Every structure is written in C-alpha cells, then in structure tokens.
Amino acid sequence: MSIRAPRIEFAVGAFLLLALASLLVLALASTNGRWGVGGDTYELTARFSTIGALRPNAPIKIGGVAIGHVAKIDVDPVKFDTVVTLAVNRRYDKLPADTAASILTSGLLGESYVNLAPGGDPENLKPGDEIYLTQSAVDLIQLVGKYMFSGGGAKPADNAAQNAGQEAAVPDYLKGEAAPTDETKTP
C-alpha cells in the first residue's frame, strides 16, 4: 500500500460528507424550515372565487415578510367557492378583524402567495375566524389573451361616423361642458 491511498479515501469521505450536508440544506430549504406539524400556528380561513396557481404550503406574507403558510385548500360544496385555510404564526395573533387577503404572484412567473393587508379594526381575528375581504388571483394568461384577441373595435373612420350620430344624443354637460344651471337652462 502506498501513502496515497489514505489521502484518496479521505478526499472521497470528505466529498460524501459535503454531498450529504448539501442534501440536508436542500431538504430544510424545501420545507421552509418547518418540521412536523408545527403547533405554533393558528388557523384562519378565506374564500376566493379563483386561486390561480396557489398551492398548499405557499407562504402567507404581510409587506413581503412570511408570517405563515397555506395549510389546505378545499372547495365549498354549497357555494362552490375555494376555501383556503391559512396557518398563521402565533407571533402574529393581533391581526385586525378587517384584514384583507389577496392572492399575488412573486414576479411575472413566480410562486403564488397569500398577501394579508391588516386594517384598523380594534377587534382582532381569533383562531378559526374567516377573512371576509378577499381578492382572487389574477390570471395573467387570460389577461394577455383578452388584450391580444380583443380585436380593437371598429376602424377609426367608421368609429368617427358612429360617434357623429351619437353626439347629438349626449347632453352638453357630459361632453365636457359645464353642468346646466338654472340660468343657462332654456324652457
């Protein structure tokens, strides 16, 4: 045996330890630092008509700071709304009752998350309460499709001819003129 064999074994061992440490860091990052059930949260619910790409474990943020995660997503069998259950860190248990929830996206194609905008109500949300002020997700693909395929209406020349006939039916005060007063009205 030469003296190089222990050095090679040491290098291979160090490489394997580095690879295992990297996998541990990756696993911790993919769970957002949450291990197990996480009893340090309380649940709130919010109803949305559409949730876009929102998924369980998506972050809940206030002002860009993560304060919890989406615990589960269900459909109400009666109203057919999407009911999102939010697991909020107990550290943030003083959220006002008029807090608004909206589904936003980080960047153009980033992850979806729930953004909370606290209101000014002196009453606080309690565990199990529902957030009533909600704004559903905006579907960017649908918006782009409407913009691209909207057609743009009639041609400018045709549009001008149509407007000429309609202009007589529009009152002067809607054309940018001052509203009629008692002195300017004609009998």
Disulfide bonds with the S-S distance in Angstrom:
none
